[in-house]
């Protein structure tokens, strides 16, 4: 592939299909879009063995404390909410397991079985569900099973009430009799009533099975910790501390060395770093070296 665009500079460049364009040099191939794949560098892999990028996991370069435990850790999860809340990976695992135990994951039509930012932020669902692979094999198996069950329920299905079973079933809409068929190592053979979830019977149900109430939210985040644990807040603090706005066009300018005489690269305005006014004889006499 002969590249026809700038080199990738961010996650979006390598994760969004068609972002990087090029020209395939294979004979007769009209392809113009490049795709990127990730592999682990620590163990041998085949050509078809690829890894999924986890764009929410980042090195904690902003030195933001975890919103749950308030400790500084790295790497961390940075959620896609407006505040960019930060959570260490250990607390993220506890958050996920608690939500799994309470059956409080969200079944989203496009994203699948996922979770929002623990701070309760809007529009913060995790889009790449492979992040939940970090929970380990046992919890990830539970995550996949619960997600499949929730999908079945949303499609109008039922879960087998047989002891220790719980297989998802899509019953015939014209009958209240449901059989949990034994096949491919699953199913228990229990035949039950779709309405009351008891053993199948003729005639009216004696008593419908009680519907479980919505579980309580057992995972809570301290509001003050959430306010401090914002990725973008730390970025803004660094910008405000190390830059000043040009008096001419208001573009932030960084000064890393030299005298106090500044020239804006955008509008050309010449100004004083100390008094934030147009550079003149008074500034040259009094502020040249920062006095």
HELIX and SHEET records of a PDB file:
HELIX    1   1 UNK A   11  UNK A   15  1                                   5    
HELIX    2   2 UNK A   89  UNK A  101  1                                  13    
HELIX    3   3 UNK A  129  UNK A  135  5                                   7    
HELIX    4   4 UNK A  137  UNK A  154  1                                  18    
HELIX    5   5 UNK A  223  UNK A  228  1                                   6    
HELIX    6   6 UNK A  231  UNK A  242  1                                  12    
HELIX    7   7 UNK A  281  UNK A  286  1                                   6    
SHEET    1   A 2 UNK A   2  UNK A   3  0                                        
SHEET    2   A 2 UNK A  22  UNK A  23 -1                                        
SHEET    1   B 3 UNK A  57  UNK A  58  0                                        
SHEET    2   B 3 UNK A  76  UNK A  78 -1                                        
SHEET    3   B 3 UNK A  86  UNK A  88 -1                                        
SHEET    1   C 2 UNK A 106  UNK A 108  0                                        
SHEET    2   C 2 UNK A 112  UNK A 114 -1                                        
SHEET    1   D 2 UNK A 158  UNK A 159  0                                        
SHEET    2   D 2 UNK A 168  UNK A 169 -1                                        
SHEET    1   E 2 UNK A 177  UNK A 179  0                                        
SHEET    2   E 2 UNK A 191  UNK A 193 -1                                        
SHEET    1   F 2 UNK A 243  UNK A 245  0                                        
SHEET    2   F 2 UNK A 252  UNK A 254 -1                                        
SHEET    1   G 2 UNK A 261  UNK A 263  0                                        
SHEET    2   G 2 UNK A 270  UNK A 272 -1                                        
END                                                                             
